[in-house]
Amino acid sequence: MARPDDGSRIRWLVVGLWLVVVAVLAGLSAFSADTLSAARAYVGGESHWSKGQKDAIYHLFRYTESHAEADYQRHLAALAVSQGDRLARLELDKPVPDMAVVRRGFLQGGNHPDDIDAMARLYRRFRHVGFMADAIRTWVEGDAQIDELSALGRNLHARIQSGDTGSPALRLLVGRIPPLSERLTELGMRFSDSLGEASRITRRLVTTATLVLGALLAGVGVWLTMRMHQAQRRAEQALRESNERLATAAEGAHIGVFDWDIDHDQVQLDARAAAHHGLDDASGPRDGAQLSGERIDPEDVPALRAVLARAAQADELVALRYRVLLPDGGVRHLEMNARRREQGSGRRVVGLLWDVSDDVEAEQLRLDKQAAERANQAKTQFLSRVSHELRTPLNAVLGFAQLLQTDGREPLTSGQAARLQHVLDSGQHLLELINELLDLTSIEDGALALSSRDIPLAPVLGASLRQVEPLALSMGVTLAVDGVQALSVHADPRRLEQVFSNLLSNAVKYNRAGGRAWVHCAQDGALAVVTVHDTGIGIDAGKLAQLYQPFNRLGAENTPVPGSGLGLVITRQLLQRMGATMSLESEVGRGTRVRVSLPLARVKRRQAVLEER
């Protein structure tokens, strides 16, 4: 049997594990959000830098033509943006930078005040790392070109102020402006590319760290769960044995009896009562101290003596539970009922004793089970809260990526657009996984509310088909529906649409190119039976038993078909909540057939029952 402290130690390990999960994921989320936010800020700062250098060149050109001092001042003001960023960079390169100088420089560069601390942290953390070092080298080279532009502007200003309006030297200086503009534009693009690569590398690192951490924690969680399951099985076995012992004791009236002679302080114990106290079963009177003192847990002695005294003084039934310390170091819990009896030989207290150690152990097991259920509920709540917290920054990442796609002022190259689409696709897949986690946790904790009512089946199937049609077209899979026109069911329309969308999506994703997926609807008594067929790859019979295990994709994770392993789990639970059932048959190489049995609409159901009669 498990040692007494095994359950407590495992419970604390589980609690500690989830505390570590919360702390690590919170720290990882904060770090990734801070890093990605800083990368976004640098991208925004680069746009200010590019705009500033373009404005500086534009106003310098205008000044060479207009000779207006205002144009030259605008040129200087535009240069101040990049000079501010340079001031911040030079300060951040110092061993102990002055953050007031850094803030002043970044503000001069047009950066948002709330982004400055994150930008400084990103620079200090990754300035010597390859992908960030490349961006910084480009930044330094760009600042050198800005210095050259600034010096060129000063020379032009000095000549024009001196009255030179068209000398060969002046024209030579003006001719240097276009090449310098091209170099600055090239450097700006290189800086943007470096930042983009840095963002992608950071995302991959964060994703890899999250996956590794998740796998590690999952492994530990599985191990602890197995330990708890084994401990529970051992405890249940002990409980069964205890129940058998109690049944045997009841059949044989194995209840100990004691008779305490109050006047002579002598106690008579039968064999069972003596055994309960760990004493030999020799008959004959014993000293009363053996009933209330010897081998009784010292903490229980005062209460036991008080109960026996009350029984001796008043004609009332007294009861007490106390502990006996056995010679082998074990502890036995005894229950005692006693009452005073007046006899001719004097005052006596007669009582019954029985071993309740098994009851005490069972109560502890019940408390342990409740604690495990609370821990499981806390896990579900934790997953729900983490999913909610992850969805908000993920939506921000997707929104910002979509803005980059539609930016008309700075259109992406075809390569950048393709890479950005990978970001969007991966982000959308992660968002779908988070939404599925939220659905699963809502179902598990009973928070998911369904509004079932009588609805026609055709519109629901039609909406599900429309959602899957683009995927079917892309894979060359033919979709078809028959027998649905007159059927109405009792279900939640939105969740039923989710069920069929998931089943049809699976029928298309795991199909073959040029294959078919079709839906057949029929009435079977008081049920509407919807069967989704496909001509896909099928599922091995040995894997069907694992079909509804969360995150288990039955080997599909090694294929390019996207998925999370939650779709069928959520689908079956939603159907169960709506009073429906689902069964699945599959054959490798021949396809899969999923049968969904839904309750008919109430009017249709009554008609079906009457027809059967």
C-alpha positions, 0 to 999 in steps of 0.5 A: 500500500502507498505510504500515508504521505504519498497522496499529499505529496502527489497533490502538492506536486500537481499544485506545484506543477500548475503553479509552475505552468502559470508562472512560466507561461505568464512569463513567456507570454509577457516576454513574447508580447514585449519582444513582438511589441518592440519589433513592431515599434522598430518597424514603425520607427523605421517608417518614421526614419524613411519618411524623415530622410525622404523629406530631408532630401525633398526639402534640400532639392527644393532649397537648391531651386528656391533658395528659400531659408524655410525649405532649408529649415524644413530639411533640418527638421526632417533630419532631426528624426533620424538624428534622434534615433541615432542619439538613442542608439549611441546611448544604448551602446553604453555599458550603463545607458541614461534612459532619459537620453534614450527616451529623448532620442526615441521621442525625437525619432517619432516613436510612441512613448509607450513603446520606448522601454520595450524598444530599449529592452529589445536592443539591449537583449539582442544587440549582439545576436546575429539577426539583431546585429545585422539590423544594427549594422544597417542602422549604423550605416544609414546614420553615416549616410544621414551624416553625409546628407547633413554635411552636403546640406550644410555645404549647399546652404553655405554656397547659396547663402554666399550668393552662388546660384549656378556655379559648377561646384554647386551643380556638382554638390546638387548632383550628389543628392540622387545617389545619396537618396538611393543609398538611403532608400536601399539601407531603409529596405535592408533595415526593414528586411532585417527587422522582419527576419528578426521578428520571424526568428523571434516568433519561431524561438517563442513557438519552439519554447512554448512547444517544448515547454508544453511537451515537458509539462504534458509529460510530467502531467501524464506521469503524475496522473498515472501516479495518482491513478495508481494510488487511487486504485490501491486506495480503492482496493484497500477500501474494497478489502475494508468493506469485506472485513466490515461485512464479515465482522457484521455477520459474526457480530464482531463488536467488542464489549466492555463492562466497567465497574466504576466502584472498583475501577475494574474493566472486563474486555471481551476478546474483540474489545481487547484486540481492538486495543491491541491487548492480549485476549486473556479473560478476567478483570483489568485495571480501569486505566487500560480502558482510558489510558494505556495505549490510547493516543495521548491527545484523545485521553482527556476527551475519553476520560471526560466521556466515561465520567459523564456516562458514570454520572448521568443516565445518557448514551455517550459516544466518542471516536478515539485512537489506539496506538498499536505495538507495531506502530500503527494507529487504530480508530475506535468508535465507542457507545456507552451507558450507565447501568445500575445493578445490585453489585454497584454502578457499572458502565457497559459499552460497545467498541468497534474498529472504524479505521476503515471508515476513517480511511474511506473519509480521507479517500473521499476528501482526496477525491474532492481535492483531485476534482477541485484540481481538475476544475482549476485546470479547466479554469486555467486553460479557459483563462489562458486561452482568453488571454492568448486570444487577445494578443494573437488577434493583435498580431493577426490584425497588424499582419493584415495591415501590412498586407493592405499598406498601399504606401509601402507595398510588400514585395511578392516574397514578403507577401508570401512570408507574411501569408505564412504568418497569417495562416499560422496565426489563424490556425493557432486562433482556431486551436484557442477557440477549440480549447475554449469550446472544450473547457466551456463544455467540461465546466458546464458553462456552454449554454445551448438553445435547442429548438425545432429547426429545419435541417436543410438550412443548417446543412447548407450553411455547413456545406458553404463553409467547406466548399472553398476547401473542397474546390481547392482539393478537387473533392465533390460535395453532395447532399440528398434526402434532407428537404422534409426533415426537421430536428430539435437542436441548437442551430449554431452548434449543429452547424459547427458539428456538420462543418467539422465532419464535412471538413474532415471528410474533405481534408482526409480525402484523396484528390478527385474524391467524393464526400456526400451527406445522406439524410433519412428518418429512422423512427423518432430520429433523423439520421445524417450520414457523412460519407467520404472516399478518403484514406480511412482510419486503421481499426486499431486506432478507432479506440483512441478516436476521442482522445483530445489532441490525439490525431492518430498519426495525422500530425505527420501529414500536411493536413492541418488539425488539432485533434479536438474537433471530434471530441468537441463534436461528440460532446456537443451532440451529447449535450443536444441529446444526439449520438454519433458513431463512426465506421472506417476502412483504410483505403476505402473511406469513412462513414460518420452516422449522426442520430438527432431527435426529430422536431417535437411535432415530427417525433409525435407523428413518428411515435403514432405511426409506429403504434 
